[in-house]
Amino acid sequence: MHVSRRADTFKVVSRSRRPPDPYRSSTEEHAFNDDAVSPLEVRIAETLWRWKFASESERNAIVADANLLPMIEHWFPFADIPLTRKLGTWCDGISTLEIASPSRLSFLLAGVGWFPTYLAPFELEFHFPRSRDTHAHCIILRLGFRGRLFNANDRHVPTTRDDAAAFARRPQRNQDWAVAVELTPNGG
């Protein structure tokens, strides 16, 4: 996992329940159709690039003005992942979000959200082929505590209801996440 020296943290709570994003559809396991990139994914990418090239003082306003948290809540690629699709998972609000740019062409979004009633940490990595590109060539999603959340045989509620504690305890190794997948374009 890459960690940036500079990261911004945003505290926002969304209380509305949402069904899965209507722009997303089931695709091959761990692959997405590059020709069918959702409008939300493009808007998220545009916001991340604006954030990256903005001054430190402008970054919070860019995230707030673009409504980045609600976009991410609606966009999560749960339909593309067999386990989350099987469980009917969706995001019911993001309470903490930290954005970092660990390399010139990538972004790491780490946070805590409600999925749908369980408080769980998540990480999203977006990797782009070129600067300011709006089509990621790789997206990595890590979500939940392994064996305690999104386990088809165990619907155990996490021991914490504190988003700061969940964020601080988020797994550091891929095998410790309930979901850890790399999504790449079909044929990519």
C-alpha positions as CSV (number, residue, x, y, z in Angstrom):
1,M,0.0,0.0,0.0
2,H,1.3,3.5,-0.9
3,V,1.0,6.2,1.6
4,S,1.4,9.9,0.7
5,R,3.0,12.4,3.0
6,R,0.3,14.8,2.1
7,A,-3.3,13.8,2.4
8,D,-6.5,15.7,2.9
9,T,-9.3,14.3,5.2
10,F,-13.0,15.2,4.6
11,K,-15.7,14.5,7.2
12,V,-19.1,14.3,5.5
13,V,-22.1,12.1,6.4
14,S,-24.7,11.2,3.9
15,R,-27.9,9.6,5.4
16,S,-29.8,8.7,2.2
17,R,-30.3,5.1,1.1
18,R,-29.4,4.5,-2.5
19,P,-29.9,1.5,-4.7
20,P,-26.9,0.4,-6.8
21,D,-25.7,2.8,-9.5
22,P,-28.0,2.4,-12.6
23,Y,-25.0,3.1,-14.9
24,R,-23.2,-0.1,-13.8
25,S,-24.1,-3.5,-15.1
26,S,-22.8,-7.0,-14.5
27,T,-19.7,-7.7,-16.5
28,E,-17.0,-10.4,-16.6
29,E,-15.5,-11.2,-13.2
30,H,-12.9,-8.6,-12.2
31,A,-13.1,-6.7,-15.5
32,F,-15.0,-3.7,-16.7
33,N,-15.9,-2.6,-20.2
34,D,-13.7,0.3,-21.1
35,D,-16.1,1.5,-23.7
36,A,-18.9,1.7,-21.2
37,V,-17.2,3.9,-18.5
38,S,-19.9,5.5,-16.5
39,P,-20.5,9.3,-16.5
40,L,-19.8,9.2,-12.7
41,E,-16.4,7.6,-13.2
42,V,-15.5,10.3,-15.7
43,R,-16.6,13.0,-13.2
44,I,-14.7,11.4,-10.4
45,A,-11.6,11.3,-12.5
46,E,-12.0,14.9,-13.6
47,T,-12.4,15.9,-9.9
48,L,-9.3,14.0,-8.8
49,W,-7.2,15.6,-11.5
50,R,-8.5,19.1,-10.5
51,W,-7.7,18.2,-6.9
52,K,-4.2,17.1,-7.8
53,F,-3.2,20.3,-9.6
54,A,-4.9,22.7,-7.1
55,S,-3.2,24.4,-4.2
56,E,-3.5,23.0,-0.8
57,S,-5.9,25.7,0.2
58,E,-8.3,25.0,-2.8
59,R,-8.5,21.2,-2.4
60,N,-11.3,21.0,0.1
61,A,-13.5,23.4,-2.0
62,I,-12.9,21.3,-5.1
63,V,-14.0,18.1,-3.4
64,A,-17.1,19.8,-1.8
65,D,-18.1,21.7,-5.0
66,A,-17.9,18.6,-7.1
67,N,-19.9,16.5,-4.6
68,L,-17.2,13.9,-4.8
69,L,-18.5,11.8,-1.8
70,P,-22.0,11.3,-3.2
71,M,-20.5,10.5,-6.6
72,I,-18.3,7.8,-5.1
73,E,-21.2,6.4,-3.0
74,H,-23.2,5.9,-6.2
75,W,-20.3,4.8,-8.3
76,F,-18.8,1.9,-6.2
77,P,-18.3,-1.0,-8.7
78,F,-20.2,-3.6,-6.6
79,A,-22.0,-5.1,-9.7
80,D,-18.6,-6.0,-11.1
81,I,-17.6,-8.1,-8.1
82,P,-19.3,-11.5,-7.5
83,L,-19.4,-11.4,-3.7
84,T,-20.7,-7.8,-3.4
85,R,-23.2,-8.5,-6.3
86,K,-24.4,-11.7,-4.5
87,L,-24.9,-9.8,-1.2
88,G,-26.6,-6.8,-2.9
89,T,-24.1,-4.4,-1.4
90,W,-24.3,-0.7,-1.8
91,C,-22.8,2.4,-0.1
92,D,-25.1,4.2,2.3
93,G,-22.8,7.1,3.1
94,I,-19.1,7.9,3.5
95,S,-18.1,9.4,6.8
96,T,-14.4,9.8,6.2
97,L,-12.4,10.2,3.1
98,E,-8.7,10.8,2.6
99,I,-7.3,11.5,-0.9
100,A,-3.6,11.0,-1.8
101,S,-1.6,10.8,-5.0
102,P,1.1,8.2,-4.4
103,S,2.4,8.5,-7.9
104,R,2.2,10.9,-10.9
105,L,-0.6,8.9,-12.5
106,S,-2.5,7.4,-9.6
107,F,-4.8,8.3,-6.7
108,L,-5.6,6.5,-3.4
109,L,-8.9,7.2,-1.8
110,A,-9.1,5.8,1.7
111,G,-12.1,6.1,3.9
112,V,-14.9,4.7,6.0
113,G,-18.5,4.2,4.9
114,W,-21.7,2.4,5.6
115,F,-22.2,-0.7,3.4
116,P,-25.2,-0.6,3.8
117,T,-25.6,-0.9,7.6
118,Y,-22.0,-2.0,8.5
119,L,-19.4,0.6,9.2
120,A,-16.3,-0.5,7.2
121,P,-13.0,0.9,5.9
122,F,-12.4,1.0,2.1
123,E,-9.6,2.0,-0.3
124,L,-10.0,2.8,-4.0
125,E,-6.9,3.2,-6.2
126,F,-7.3,4.7,-9.6
127,H,-4.4,4.2,-12.1
128,F,-4.4,6.2,-15.3
129,P,-2.3,5.8,-18.5
130,R,-1.8,9.5,-18.9
131,S,-2.1,12.7,-16.9
132,R,-5.6,14.2,-16.9
133,D,-7.0,11.0,-18.5
134,T,-10.6,10.2,-17.5
135,H,-10.5,6.5,-18.2
136,A,-8.6,4.5,-15.6
137,H,-6.7,1.5,-16.9
138,C,-6.8,-0.2,-13.4
139,I,-9.0,0.3,-10.4
140,I,-8.3,-1.5,-7.1
141,L,-11.0,-1.8,-4.5
142,R,-10.4,-3.0,-1.0
143,L,-13.3,-3.1,1.4
144,G,-14.2,-4.3,4.9
145,F,-12.6,-6.5,7.5
146,R,-11.9,-10.1,6.4
147,G,-14.1,-12.6,8.2
148,R,-16.2,-9.9,9.8
149,L,-17.9,-8.2,6.9
150,F,-19.2,-9.2,3.5
151,N,-18.5,-12.8,4.3
152,A,-21.4,-14.7,2.7
153,N,-21.6,-17.1,5.7
154,D,-21.0,-14.5,8.5
155,R,-23.0,-11.3,8.8
156,H,-21.3,-10.3,12.0
157,V,-21.4,-6.6,12.8
158,P,-18.0,-5.0,13.3
159,T,-17.1,-4.2,16.9
160,T,-16.7,-0.5,16.3
161,R,-19.3,2.2,15.4
162,D,-16.5,4.8,15.5
163,D,-15.4,5.8,12.0
164,A,-12.0,7.1,13.2
165,A,-11.3,3.8,14.9
166,A,-12.4,1.9,11.7
167,F,-10.2,4.1,9.6
168,A,-7.2,3.7,11.9
169,R,-7.6,-0.1,12.0
170,R,-8.1,-0.6,8.2
171,P,-6.1,-3.6,7.0
172,Q,-2.6,-3.1,5.7
173,R,-2.3,-6.3,3.7
174,N,-4.6,-7.4,0.8
175,Q,-5.4,-10.7,2.4
176,D,-6.8,-8.9,5.5
177,W,-9.6,-7.1,3.5
178,A,-13.0,-8.8,3.0
179,V,-12.9,-7.7,-0.6
180,A,-9.6,-6.9,-2.5
181,V,-10.0,-6.9,-6.3
182,E,-8.2,-5.3,-9.2
183,L,-10.5,-4.2,-12.0
184,T,-9.0,-3.8,-15.5
185,P,-10.6,-3.1,-18.8
186,N,-11.8,-6.1,-20.8
187,G,-8.8,-7.4,-22.8
188,G,-6.5,-5.2,-20.7
